[in-house]
Amino acid sequence: MLTIDRRLFSTVLRWAGGVSLGMVLLLTVWVLTQWQYVLANENVGDVAMMYLQNPTSVVNNPTEWLQNSWHLYRQKFIQHDGRVMDFFSENATTSEGQSYALLRAVWLNDKPSFDLVWGWTQQNIQNRENDVLFAWKWGKDTATGEWKTLDATQASDADQDIALALLMANKRWGEARYKQQALAILDDFWRYNVVNTKIGPVVLPGGDWYKTDTAIPVSTILNPSYFSPATYRIFAEVDTSHPWRQLAKTSYQVIQKSQTLSKTSLSPDWVMLNRSTGDVYLQNDFERYPTQKSNFGYEAIRTPWRVLLDATLFPRQAGAGATAMVTKTLTTLEAYILKNGKLPGLLNPQGVELEPLKSKAAYGALYPLLKTYRPALVKQLVMAYDWNDATITDDYYAQNWYWFGLALQTLSKQGYNETLPPLERLTFFLVP
């Protein structure tokens, strides 16, 4: 029979307990040290770090996170044929989704993915009869079960982002076909998506929308978050046949006017423009546009990002226009965050929150603005929000804008690239 020495057993048990307690204490100290580092580090707001999986490594290597995030995004959202799926829209595909994938692929020097996505885009949604622009929605026809173009209306934000991605691809990989394809898109973009007004040329949500607006001669609906002044300045460098710089100027005019329409001073999702006078006013024609309202919400979160991109790539040209927009936006966001500890949801022009924030995209799109000008606020948002949830969301829009938010912040910190021309700076800042 085995005999146990009780005193020896007791000694071993106390020793094991002491070792275990010591290990727990060491682990606790390490966790607290890492968390203190997160709170103290100047990059506390890095979107990637907010996932809290390995804060210190992500803070020190944001480019690595951007690459890993892209790898996961490809696996989850991009099909083997190059189609990007929107799980929140019955697995449909939009020109917007294709444009985001193209931009991310070229930024990360992923030519195989770029060509795959671009090939599907050309074959399936660049199929309009009279131009080389893109049908905005492709998916399953519920009546027939056929997968096809569901709505051939073009969306100007996707059209311009695809053209920009092609110019970046030409610059990065040196293939002339990309530039030729981009120039063809730009020619039709100007023909169908730009309208002349009292204040100058303005980008429409899509030319097909404008055709329906001609029934009311002076009325045009606009989406300020489609305006991308930096993109137009880049277009001006390769296409001298259209006044792209003037388009950048009038884009700021509309954005600034749109901010005066709301008590929040935030540029809204949608506005109306009187083409004869240049006046901008709230969108209240709910018979023609029942869902396109003048609230600050899902669409408008992109406007500060696009303005900050312009200020980053073209600081002198962006100038006062970007400064005025940023100042008003920051004032409102700062007041709201300090009071509520989170970002606002859907705000109407009177500043009333109609519903809480639904899409996490706002945290990504607004991140570089807050991180650049109000870093203390970003710390508060880190503590108040379940960032880990953002890594597993099926919301492709949120996934993209988290990525774009950190990418823009990373670009703005790369001072050594400031001597490069803007298109090269934009293209090469994330070379692996």
Secondary structure as UniProt FT lines:
FT   HELIX           6..40
FT   TURN            42..45
FT   HELIX           48..51
FT   HELIX           55..60
FT   HELIX           62..77
FT   TURN            80..81
FT   HELIX           87..89
FT   TURN            90..91
FT   STRAND          92..94
FT   HELIX           95..107
FT   TURN            108..109
FT   HELIX           111..124
FT   STRAND          135..140
FT   TURN            142..144
FT   STRAND          147..154
FT   HELIX           156..173
FT   HELIX           176..193
FT   STRAND          194..197
FT   TURN            198..199
FT   STRAND          200..203
FT   HELIX           207..213
FT   TURN            214..215
FT   TURN            217..218
FT   STRAND          219..222
FT   HELIX           224..226
FT   HELIX           229..238
FT   TURN            240..241
FT   HELIX           244..259
FT   TURN            260..261
FT   TURN            263..264
FT   STRAND          271..274
FT   TURN            275..277
FT   STRAND          280..282
FT   TURN            286..288
FT   TURN            298..301
FT   HELIX           302..313
FT   HELIX           315..340
FT   STRAND          346..347
FT   TURN            349..350
FT   STRAND          353..355
FT   HELIX           361..365
FT   HELIX           367..373
FT   HELIX           375..384
FT   HELIX           387..391
FT   HELIX           396..413
FT   HELIX           415..417
FT   TURN            418..419
FT   HELIX           422..428
FT   TURN            429..430
//
